[in-house]
Amino acid sequence: MPMALPVPIEFRLPEGWLPAAPPEGVDVPGVAFAAVRPDPDGGFTANITIAGEVPKDSVTLAELADASAQRLRESVDPVVVAGRREVGNAQAPALTQRLIFSAVVGNVRHDLVQSQVFLTFADVHDPRRRAVIRLALTATAAQHDEVLGDFQEFVRTVRPDTVTGA
């Protein structure tokens, strides 16, 4: 069962990407939405996932990123944090990180790269609290750079859904 996001958002998928139904089809627990690019690389389908939570006030984006990497380590190990950068501003802090790992999919080992973006939004029910939305692109190492531009385009379209959230 897909999880619900803590804040309503709107976004636009890049051309050529398709919603995955249900999100569990991407085999990522705790995902609210998933999309796939229908041209697999060696049997692995690049995917974009969306998840979210309302963390305690004292939890930093870096701690949430650490926790995300640790959750991935519970399925595959080792997971290397290849890069991490704080972006955004004081009103809307954000963080990006890149994870590198290998996983067996369809009896084939794939070298994978996951680019994650953590975006902060005001909680719809209590604007003093923040919600964090995690966007992730997972692709083979060979295909990652090819689809990264699509993911960046997608991230630029994510915003609060003021119509639904009003």
C-alpha positions in Angstrom: 0.0 0.0 0.0 1.5 3.4 -0.9 2.2 5.7 1.9 0.6 9.2 2.1 2.7 12.3 1.9 2.6 14.6 4.9 1.9 17.6 2.6 0.2 17.6 -0.7 2.5 18.4 -3.6 2.2 18.8 -7.4 4.8 17.9 -10.0 5.3 17.1 -13.6 7.0 14.0 -14.9 9.6 14.4 -17.6 8.7 13.4 -21.1 9.0 9.6 -21.5 8.5 8.7 -17.8 5.4 6.8 -16.8 3.7 6.4 -13.4 4.4 3.0 -11.9 1.2 1.4 -10.6 1.3 0.4 -7.8 4.4 2.0 -6.4 5.3 -1.3 -4.8 6.1 -2.5 -8.3 9.4 -0.6 -7.9 10.1 -2.6 -4.8 10.7 0.4 -2.5 8.8 0.3 0.8 7.4 3.5 2.1 6.9 5.2 -1.3 4.0 7.5 -2.0 4.6 7.7 -5.8 6.9 6.0 -8.3 7.6 6.6 -12.0 9.7 4.6 -14.4 11.5 5.2 -17.6 10.4 2.3 -19.9 13.8 1.6 -21.5 15.7 -0.6 -19.1 19.5 -0.8 -19.0 20.5 -4.4 -18.9 17.3 -5.4 -17.2 17.1 -2.6 -14.6 14.5 0.1 -15.0 15.5 3.6 -14.0 12.9 5.0 -11.5 11.9 8.1 -9.6 10.3 7.7 -6.2 8.6 10.2 -3.8 8.4 9.7 0.0 7.9 12.0 2.9 7.7 12.5 6.6 7.3 15.0 9.4 10.5 14.7 11.4 11.0 16.0 14.9 12.1 19.7 15.0 15.6 18.8 16.2 16.3 16.4 13.2 18.5 17.9 10.5 18.4 17.1 6.8 21.8 15.5 7.1 20.5 13.2 9.7 17.5 12.3 7.5 20.0 11.7 4.6 22.1 9.4 6.9 19.0 7.5 7.9 18.0 7.1 4.2 21.4 5.6 3.4 21.2 3.4 6.5 17.8 2.0 5.4 19.3 1.2 2.0 22.2 -0.6 3.8 19.6 -2.9 5.4 18.9 -4.3 1.8 22.3 -3.9 0.2 25.8 -3.4 1.5 28.0 -1.6 1.0 26.3 1.7 0.2 28.7 4.6 -0.4 27.7 8.2 0.1 29.5 9.6 -2.9 28.5 13.2 -2.4 26.2 15.4 -0.2 25.4 19.1 -0.5 23.1 21.5 1.3 21.1 23.6 -1.1 18.1 25.9 -0.8 17.9 28.8 1.6 16.9 29.5 5.2 13.2 29.6 4.4 13.4 26.4 2.3 16.4 24.3 3.2 17.2 21.3 1.0 19.9 18.7 0.7 21.1 16.5 -2.1 23.1 13.3 -1.9 24.4 10.6 -4.2 24.6 6.9 -3.1 26.4 4.2 -5.0 25.7 0.5 -4.4 25.2 -2.9 -6.1 22.0 -4.9 -6.1 20.7 -8.1 -7.7 17.7 -7.5 -9.8 16.3 -10.4 -11.9 19.3 -12.6 -11.0 21.7 -10.0 -12.4 24.0 -7.8 -10.3 23.7 -4.1 -11.2 26.0 -1.3 -10.2 23.4 1.4 -9.2 23.5 5.1 -8.4 20.7 6.8 -6.4 20.5 10.6 -6.4 18.3 11.9 -3.6 16.9 15.3 -2.9 15.4 16.3 0.5 13.0 19.2 0.2 11.4 21.0 3.2 7.8 22.3 3.2 5.6 23.8 5.9 3.2 21.2 7.4 -0.3 21.8 6.0 -1.9 21.2 9.4 0.6 23.1 11.5 2.8 25.6 9.6 5.2 25.7 12.6 6.2 22.1 11.8 8.1 21.1 8.7 7.5 18.2 6.4 10.4 16.7 4.4 9.8 15.2 0.9 12.5 12.8 -0.4 12.8 12.5 -4.1 15.0 9.8 -5.5 16.3 8.7 -8.8 17.7 5.2 -9.1 19.5 4.1 -12.2 22.3 1.9 -13.3 25.7 3.5 -13.2 25.9 3.4 -17.0 22.4 5.1 -17.4 22.5 7.5 -14.5 24.1 10.5 -16.2 21.7 10.0 -19.1 18.6 10.3 -16.9 20.0 12.8 -14.4 18.8 15.8 -16.4 15.3 14.3 -16.4 15.4 14.0 -12.7 16.7 17.6 -12.2 13.8 18.8 -14.5 11.4 16.8 -12.4 12.7 18.3 -9.1 12.3 21.8 -10.4 8.5 21.1 -10.9 7.9 19.9 -7.3 5.9 22.4 -5.3 3.2 22.5 -2.6 -0.3 21.7 -4.0 -2.1 24.8 -2.8 -5.4 23.8 -4.5 -5.6 20.4 -2.7 -3.9 21.7 0.5 -6.1 24.7 0.9 
